[in-house]
């Protein structure tokens, strides 16, 4: 193994070491983001353990999401100025330290500050690390296939935590012991992340090509150009829709337990983990393959969104009852397959619309800013509706949630059509230019 004092590139690293580092950074990303988004899987346990309402839980998510929005753009700049090894171990260890504080189950005010701090460690420090490391570990023409493998490691790590470790702890500290469950889960996950930080310090090398020669020059002109590009705006709105639809389906966890289905907590949490991670093992590769066959990301999103709307109408209009738990769980997983697939392929609209290379990175930043915006407000609104449902003052909370998701899915179809039209116009213009040469 080359000395960590020497700069290397992927050609100077063994295949085994490169794949182990790919697994480390990919699995680490999944585990690192598992806790900030723990509401997706264990909302009831978090409400009980922290002694807060669903609306307050939404406020915690918003604190994290707003911090993330502020950090997306500078995170990219940071990744071009600081070595991947440094960002890796600092990102892991600082996040682990915050999880140990989280494990004390502090007051709501402290939790707000804690979620803001997690936004800094997981987004500002870590956001650009995973994708850049994947790029540095392999040849440029291998990136597309390797990022697919990265998503697989990401999903498998989420499954191992959610359907393995978390379920063992949940069975040990079940109903009535939510505080012990959450505390032990945070300590275990924090310890795993700390170990990954040490491994990163020891084994992530200094790459000889990890710095952009122009990285010292910081300019916002590219972002203004991206904002003036109609294709970028349509793609960003599409990403907003796709992400909103995908993450709003996390409320099916409480729909299964609190709604007419009345599924057990164990069934609901297992389905939630499979929905968030297990399905992603196959939906990403399948979605990518089908998109290649169809030849258009926008067409795929329009088609999937139409299917998603149909499934949402099933949630709304089918007379669910206690005897339909298995059918409900299956439909939740089918829904997850489609929503995850379109989320994984959505950024491909930038390539489809031929967004110029000089502003491609800026366009990706715009996609992050607009696309992840739902996290700043959705859970406050939806969480309040769930609180009202529990209090008996709102009978149709989940139907309202599903109707809002239907509306946002329609917006995604319209925005995707906008990208498709721009793509067709550019393709015709290129054909005409080629014919005139």
C-alpha positions as CSV (number, residue, x, y, z in Angstrom):
1,X,0.0,0.0,0.0
2,X,1.4,3.4,-0.9
3,X,2.4,5.7,1.9
4,X,-0.3,8.1,2.9
5,X,2.4,10.8,2.7
6,X,2.7,10.3,-1.1
7,X,0.2,11.4,-3.7
8,X,-1.4,8.6,-5.8
9,X,-4.0,8.1,-8.4
10,X,-6.3,5.2,-9.1
11,X,-3.7,3.5,-11.3
12,X,-1.4,3.2,-8.4
13,X,-4.0,1.6,-6.1
14,X,-4.9,-2.1,-6.1
15,X,-8.4,-3.0,-7.3
16,X,-9.2,-4.5,-3.9
17,X,-8.3,-1.2,-2.1
18,X,-10.4,0.9,-4.6
19,X,-13.5,-1.3,-4.2
20,X,-13.1,-1.3,-0.4
21,X,-12.9,2.5,-0.4
22,X,-15.9,2.6,-2.7
23,X,-17.8,0.5,-0.2
24,X,-16.6,2.6,2.8
25,X,-17.6,5.9,1.3
26,X,-21.0,4.6,0.0
27,X,-22.0,2.7,3.0
28,X,-20.8,5.5,5.2
29,X,-23.0,8.0,3.4
30,X,-26.0,5.9,4.0
31,X,-25.3,5.4,7.7
32,X,-24.4,9.1,8.2
33,X,-27.7,10.2,6.8
34,X,-29.8,7.5,8.5
35,X,-30.1,9.5,11.8
36,X,-30.9,13.0,10.4
37,X,-33.7,11.3,8.4
38,X,-34.7,8.9,11.1
39,X,-38.3,10.3,11.1
40,X,-38.7,8.4,7.8
41,X,-38.7,5.1,9.6
42,X,-39.3,5.7,13.4
43,X,-41.5,8.8,13.7
44,X,-43.6,7.4,16.6
45,X,-40.6,6.3,18.6
46,X,-38.9,9.7,18.1
47,X,-42.0,11.6,19.3
48,X,-42.3,9.4,22.4
49,X,-38.5,9.4,23.2
50,X,-38.0,13.1,22.8
51,X,-41.4,14.0,24.3
52,X,-42.3,16.2,21.3
53,X,-45.2,16.5,18.9
54,X,-45.2,15.4,15.2
55,X,-45.2,19.1,14.3
56,X,-42.1,19.7,16.4
57,X,-40.5,16.6,14.8
58,X,-41.2,18.4,11.5
59,X,-39.5,21.5,12.9
60,X,-36.4,19.5,13.7
61,X,-36.3,18.2,10.1
62,X,-36.8,21.8,8.8
63,X,-33.8,23.0,10.9
64,X,-31.6,20.3,9.3
65,X,-33.0,21.0,5.8
66,X,-32.6,24.8,5.9
67,X,-29.0,24.3,7.1
68,X,-28.5,21.9,4.2
69,X,-29.8,24.4,1.7
70,X,-27.3,27.0,2.9
71,X,-24.5,24.5,2.7
72,X,-25.0,22.8,-0.7
73,X,-23.1,25.4,-2.8
74,X,-20.2,26.0,-0.4
75,X,-19.9,22.2,0.1
76,X,-18.9,21.9,-3.6
77,X,-16.3,24.7,-3.2
78,X,-14.9,23.0,-0.1
79,X,-14.6,19.7,-1.9
80,X,-12.4,21.4,-4.5
81,X,-10.1,23.0,-1.9
82,X,-9.6,20.4,0.8
83,X,-8.4,16.8,0.5
84,X,-10.9,14.0,0.4
85,X,-9.1,12.2,3.2
86,X,-9.4,15.2,5.5
87,X,-13.1,15.8,4.7
88,X,-13.8,12.1,5.1
89,X,-12.4,11.6,8.6
90,X,-13.5,15.0,9.9
91,X,-17.0,14.5,8.5
92,X,-17.4,11.0,10.1
93,X,-15.9,11.8,13.5
94,X,-17.7,15.1,13.9
95,X,-21.0,13.5,13.0
96,X,-20.3,10.6,15.4
97,X,-19.7,13.1,18.2
98,X,-23.0,14.9,17.6
99,X,-24.8,11.5,17.7
100,X,-23.4,10.8,21.1
101,X,-24.8,14.2,22.3
102,X,-28.1,13.3,20.6
103,X,-28.1,10.0,22.6
104,X,-28.6,12.1,25.8
105,X,-32.1,12.9,24.4
106,X,-31.7,16.7,25.1
107,X,-34.4,19.3,25.2
108,X,-36.2,20.5,22.1
109,X,-34.2,23.7,21.9
110,X,-30.9,21.8,22.1
111,X,-32.2,19.4,19.5
112,X,-32.8,22.3,17.1
113,X,-29.1,23.3,17.5
114,X,-28.0,19.7,17.2
115,X,-29.9,19.3,13.8
116,X,-28.3,22.5,12.6
117,X,-24.9,21.2,13.6
118,X,-25.6,17.9,11.8
119,X,-26.5,19.9,8.7
120,X,-23.0,21.4,8.8
121,X,-21.1,18.1,9.3
122,X,-23.1,15.9,6.9
123,X,-23.7,18.5,4.1
124,X,-21.0,21.3,4.3
125,X,-18.2,18.8,5.1
126,X,-19.5,15.6,3.5
127,X,-21.9,16.4,0.7
128,X,-19.3,16.6,-2.1
129,X,-17.0,13.9,-0.7
130,X,-18.8,10.7,-1.8
131,X,-19.2,11.6,-5.5
132,X,-15.8,13.1,-5.9
133,X,-14.1,10.1,-4.2
134,X,-16.0,7.7,-6.6
135,X,-14.6,9.8,-9.5
136,X,-11.1,9.7,-8.1
137,X,-11.1,6.0,-7.5
138,X,-11.8,5.0,-11.1
139,X,-11.3,6.0,-14.7
140,X,-13.6,8.7,-16.0
141,X,-15.4,6.3,-18.4
142,X,-16.1,3.9,-15.4
143,X,-17.9,6.6,-13.4
144,X,-21.5,5.8,-14.5
145,X,-21.2,2.1,-13.6
146,X,-19.3,2.7,-10.4
147,X,-21.8,5.2,-9.1
148,X,-24.5,2.6,-9.7
149,X,-22.5,0.2,-7.5
150,X,-22.1,3.0,-5.0
151,X,-25.9,3.3,-4.7
152,X,-26.1,-0.4,-4.2
153,X,-23.6,-0.3,-1.2
154,X,-25.6,2.8,0.0
155,X,-28.9,0.8,0.0
156,X,-27.3,-2.4,1.5
157,X,-25.9,-0.3,4.4
158,X,-29.3,1.2,5.1
159,X,-30.8,-2.2,5.1
160,X,-28.2,-3.5,7.5
161,X,-28.8,-0.7,9.9
162,X,-32.6,-0.5,9.5
163,X,-33.6,-4.1,9.1
164,X,-30.7,-5.5,11.2
165,X,-29.3,-3.5,14.0
166,X,-32.3,-1.2,14.5
167,X,-34.8,-4.2,14.6
168,X,-32.7,-6.0,17.1
169,X,-32.7,-2.9,19.4
170,X,-36.4,-2.4,18.8
171,X,-37.2,-5.9,19.9
172,X,-35.1,-5.4,23.0
173,X,-36.6,-2.0,23.8
174,X,-40.1,-2.2,22.4
175,X,-43.3,-0.4,23.2
176,X,-43.0,1.8,26.3
177,X,-39.2,1.9,26.1
178,X,-38.8,4.3,23.2
179,X,-36.2,6.4,25.0
180,X,-33.9,3.4,25.6
181,X,-34.4,2.3,22.0
182,X,-33.5,5.7,20.5
183,X,-30.6,6.1,22.9
184,X,-29.0,2.7,22.2
185,X,-29.6,3.1,18.4
186,X,-27.8,6.5,18.4
187,X,-24.8,5.1,20.4
188,X,-24.5,2.1,18.1
189,X,-24.8,4.1,14.9
190,X,-22.4,6.8,16.2
191,X,-19.9,4.2,17.1
192,X,-20.0,2.7,13.6
193,X,-19.6,6.1,12.0
194,X,-16.6,6.8,14.4
195,X,-14.9,3.6,13.2
196,X,-15.4,4.6,9.6
197,X,-13.8,7.9,10.4
198,X,-10.7,6.1,11.7
199,X,-10.6,3.9,8.6
200,X,-10.9,6.9,6.4
201,X,-7.9,8.6,8.2
202,X,-5.9,5.4,7.7
203,X,-6.8,4.3,4.2
204,X,-8.0,7.2,2.1
205,X,-4.9,8.4,0.2
206,X,-3.9,11.8,-1.0
207,X,-4.8,11.9,-4.7
208,X,-2.5,13.7,-7.1
209,X,-5.5,15.0,-9.2
210,X,-8.1,15.9,-6.6
211,X,-7.6,19.7,-6.9
212,X,-9.0,21.7,-9.8
213,X,-6.3,24.1,-11.2
214,X,-8.9,26.8,-11.1
215,X,-10.3,25.9,-7.7
216,X,-8.8,29.1,-6.2
217,X,-11.1,31.2,-8.3
218,X,-14.6,31.4,-6.9
219,X,-17.3,32.9,-9.2
220,X,-21.0,33.0,-9.0
221,X,-21.5,33.9,-12.7
222,X,-22.0,30.2,-13.6
223,X,-24.9,30.1,-11.2
224,X,-26.6,33.1,-12.7
225,X,-26.2,31.6,-16.1
226,X,-27.8,28.3,-14.8
227,X,-30.7,30.3,-13.3
228,X,-31.3,31.9,-16.7
229,X,-31.3,28.6,-18.5
230,X,-35.0,27.4,-18.9
231,X,-33.9,23.7,-19.0
232,X,-32.2,24.1,-15.6
233,X,-35.4,25.7,-14.2
234,X,-37.7,23.0,-15.5
235,X,-35.3,20.3,-14.4
236,X,-35.1,21.8,-10.9
237,X,-38.9,21.9,-10.6
238,X,-39.0,18.3,-11.7
239,X,-36.5,17.4,-9.0
240,X,-38.6,19.3,-6.5
241,X,-41.6,17.2,-7.5
242,X,-39.8,13.9,-7.6
243,X,-38.1,14.4,-4.2
244,X,-41.4,15.7,-2.6
245,X,-43.3,12.7,-3.9
246,X,-40.6,10.2,-2.8
247,X,-40.1,11.6,0.7
248,X,-43.7,12.3,1.4
249,X,-44.3,8.5,1.1
250,X,-42.5,8.2,4.4
251,X,-45.9,9.1,6.0
252,X,-47.1,5.7,4.9
253,X,-45.3,4.4,8.0
254,X,-47.8,6.2,10.3
255,X,-50.7,5.6,7.8
256,X,-50.0,1.8,8.3
257,X,-50.1,2.0,12.1
258,X,-52.5,4.9,12.8
259,X,-54.8,4.7,9.8
260,X,-57.5,2.1,9.0
261,X,-54.9,-0.7,8.3
262,X,-53.8,-0.8,12.0
263,X,-50.6,-2.7,11.2
264,X,-48.2,-3.5,14.1
265,X,-45.2,-1.2,14.8
266,X,-42.8,-4.1,13.9
267,X,-44.4,-4.6,10.4
268,X,-44.6,-0.9,9.7
269,X,-40.9,-0.2,10.6
270,X,-39.7,-3.2,8.6
271,X,-41.7,-1.9,5.6
272,X,-40.3,1.6,6.2
273,X,-36.8,0.3,6.0
274,X,-37.5,-1.8,2.9
275,X,-39.2,1.2,1.4
276,X,-36.3,3.6,2.1
277,X,-33.4,1.3,1.4
278,X,-34.2,-2.3,0.3
279,X,-36.2,-1.3,-2.8
280,X,-33.4,1.0,-3.9
281,X,-31.1,-2.0,-4.5
282,X,-33.1,-2.9,-7.6
283,X,-35.1,0.3,-8.5
284,X,-32.0,2.4,-9.3
285,X,-30.4,-0.1,-11.8
286,X,-33.8,-1.0,-13.3
287,X,-34.7,2.7,-13.7
288,X,-31.4,3.5,-15.3
289,X,-31.6,0.6,-17.7
290,X,-35.2,1.4,-18.7
291,X,-34.3,5.1,-19.2
292,X,-31.5,4.1,-21.6
293,X,-34.0,1.9,-23.6
294,X,-36.6,4.7,-23.7
295,X,-33.9,7.2,-24.6
296,X,-35.4,10.1,-22.4
297,X,-35.2,10.8,-18.7
298,X,-38.2,13.2,-19.1
299,X,-40.4,10.5,-20.7
300,X,-39.5,8.1,-17.9
301,X,-40.4,10.6,-15.2
302,X,-43.7,11.5,-17.0
303,X,-44.6,7.8,-17.2
304,X,-43.6,6.9,-13.7
305,X,-45.4,10.0,-12.3
306,X,-48.6,8.9,-14.0
307,X,-48.3,5.4,-12.4
308,X,-47.6,7.1,-9.0
309,X,-50.7,9.2,-9.3
310,X,-52.7,6.0,-10.0
311,X,-51.3,4.3,-6.9
312,X,-52.0,7.4,-4.8
313,X,-55.6,7.2,-5.9
314,X,-55.7,3.6,-4.7
315,X,-54.4,4.8,-1.2
316,X,-57.2,7.5,-1.2
317,X,-60.2,5.5,-2.5
318,X,-59.8,1.9,-1.5
319,X,-61.8,1.0,1.6
320,X,-58.8,-0.1,3.8
321,X,-59.3,-2.1,6.9
322,X,-57.5,-4.3,9.5
323,X,-57.6,-7.3,7.1
324,X,-55.8,-5.5,4.3
325,X,-52.4,-5.0,6.0
326,X,-50.5,-7.3,3.7
327,X,-52.0,-5.7,0.6
328,X,-51.2,-2.2,1.9
329,X,-47.6,-3.2,2.7
330,X,-47.1,-4.6,-0.8
331,X,-48.6,-1.4,-2.4
332,X,-46.3,0.8,-0.3
333,X,-43.3,-1.1,-1.5
334,X,-44.5,-1.0,-5.2
335,X,-44.9,2.7,-4.8
336,X,-41.4,3.0,-3.3
337,X,-40.0,1.2,-6.3
338,X,-41.4,3.8,-8.7
339,X,-40.7,6.9,-6.6
340,X,-37.1,5.9,-5.9
341,X,-36.5,5.0,-9.5
342,X,-37.5,8.4,-10.8
343,X,-35.5,10.1,-8.0
344,X,-32.4,8.3,-9.0
345,X,-32.7,9.2,-12.7
346,X,-34.0,12.8,-12.3
347,X,-30.6,14.5,-12.5
348,X,-30.2,13.0,-16.0
349,X,-32.5,15.7,-17.3
350,X,-29.6,18.1,-17.4
351,X,-27.8,15.9,-19.8
352,X,-30.9,15.3,-21.9
353,X,-31.5,19.0,-22.2
354,X,-27.8,19.5,-23.2
355,X,-27.0,21.9,-20.4
356,X,-23.6,23.4,-21.3
357,X,-20.6,21.8,-19.6
358,X,-19.2,25.1,-18.2
359,X,-22.4,25.6,-16.1
360,X,-23.2,21.9,-15.4
361,X,-21.8,22.0,-11.9
362,X,-23.8,25.1,-11.2
363,X,-26.9,23.6,-12.6
364,X,-26.4,20.6,-10.3
365,X,-26.3,23.1,-7.4
366,X,-29.5,24.7,-8.5
367,X,-31.1,21.2,-8.6
368,X,-30.0,20.6,-5.0
369,X,-31.3,24.0,-3.8
370,X,-34.7,23.7,-5.4
371,X,-35.1,19.9,-5.3
372,X,-34.5,19.4,-1.6
373,X,-36.6,22.5,-0.6
374,X,-39.5,20.3,0.5
375,X,-37.6,19.3,3.6
376,X,-37.8,22.8,4.9
377,X,-41.6,23.0,5.2
378,X,-43.4,19.7,4.3
379,X,-42.9,17.9,7.7
380,X,-44.1,20.9,9.7
381,X,-47.4,21.0,7.7
382,X,-47.9,17.2,7.4
383,X,-46.7,16.6,11.0
384,X,-49.3,19.1,12.2
385,X,-52.0,17.2,10.3
386,X,-50.9,13.9,11.8
387,X,-51.1,15.5,15.3
388,X,-54.6,16.7,14.5
389,X,-55.5,13.1,13.4
390,X,-54.2,11.7,16.7
391,X,-56.1,14.3,18.6
392,X,-59.3,13.4,16.7
393,X,-59.7,16.9,15.2
394,X,-58.8,15.9,11.6
395,X,-60.3,12.7,10.2
396,X,-58.8,12.8,6.8
397,X,-55.2,13.8,7.5
398,X,-53.6,11.0,5.4
399,X,-56.0,11.5,2.5
400,X,-55.1,15.2,2.5
401,X,-51.4,14.3,2.4
402,X,-52.0,11.9,-0.5
403,X,-54.0,14.6,-2.4
404,X,-51.1,17.1,-2.0
405,X,-48.7,14.5,-3.3
406,X,-50.9,13.9,-6.3
407,X,-50.9,17.7,-7.1
408,X,-47.1,17.9,-6.8
409,X,-46.7,14.8,-9.1
410,X,-48.8,16.6,-11.7
411,X,-46.4,19.6,-11.5
412,X,-43.6,17.2,-12.1
413,X,-45.2,15.9,-15.3
414,X,-45.6,19.4,-16.6
415,X,-42.0,20.4,-15.8
416,X,-40.7,17.2,-17.4
417,X,-42.6,18.0,-20.5
418,X,-40.9,21.4,-20.5
419,X,-37.5,19.7,-20.4
420,X,-38.5,17.3,-23.2
421,X,-39.6,20.1,-25.5
422,X,-36.3,22.0,-24.9
423,X,-34.4,18.8,-25.6
424,X,-36.3,18.2,-28.9
425,X,-35.7,21.8,-30.0
426,X,-32.0,21.5,-29.3
427,X,-31.8,18.1,-31.1
428,X,-33.4,19.6,-34.2
429,X,-31.2,22.6,-34.1
430,X,-28.1,20.4,-33.9
431,X,-29.4,18.2,-36.8
432,X,-30.0,21.4,-38.9
433,X,-26.5,22.7,-38.1
434,X,-25.0,19.4,-39.0
435,X,-26.9,19.3,-42.3
436,X,-25.6,22.8,-43.2
437,X,-21.9,21.9,-42.6
